[in-house]
């Protein structure tokens, strides 16, 4: 309500102009748009609004860059896991190949006739080399699955290595048993040859040999054989020499 010389009426004062401009130094006021420019019908932002908009834009850009970097890092990590899985699978295959070669080299010469029933079962078990399992290392899988598959391949490779060690232990034990058995057999064989050589010397005593020095050689070799009875290293060679000489003596004596 406006009071004008005592009269009350609706409206505004004649001096009030809504489009009047204040030429004061208000830093936040950038003026009204009179509609004559390119931005007709729009109110321009204040400086504070511009700052807020710039900050929001910057935050969005930073977040977007962070998401891109995070996704890139996750992708790199997944490919690293896939590569580690593939290496584990390759090492698993190589471990199986080494085991196959080891089984052939260490167990091929074993005479199963000399094995006990328990040893034969172990022998047959060690000869069986399991096939490699199928393991997927595709990078499209979850990281946890790639890690699990890599561990599975490593576990299989360790299993092949353990079996290889068991093959070694079995072969060494067999070699020791075989060496002891061979030593016993050589000792028994040499003992029989010594008895046979003594008997032969008695039979040719006073006989003329076509090769006279064979008698002396047989006597000397017999003496060496008697000393080598308990010598595992020399018994086999002495036995062979003694048996060869006895054959020559028999031929020379016409026996």
RAGIHU-V347533 format. One line per field, one symbol per residue. phi: phi as a letter, one per 20 degrees, with the letter a starting at -180 (. if undefined). Layout:
phi = ???
This chain:
phi = .declnedbfpcffeecfdfddefeefeedneeeneefdgnceffffffffffffffffffffffffffffffffffffffffffffffffffffffffgfffffedfefeffeefffffffgffffedffffecedfffefgffffffffffffffffffffffffgfffffffffffffffffffffffffffffffffffefneeefcgffffffffffffffeegedffeffffffffffffffffffeme
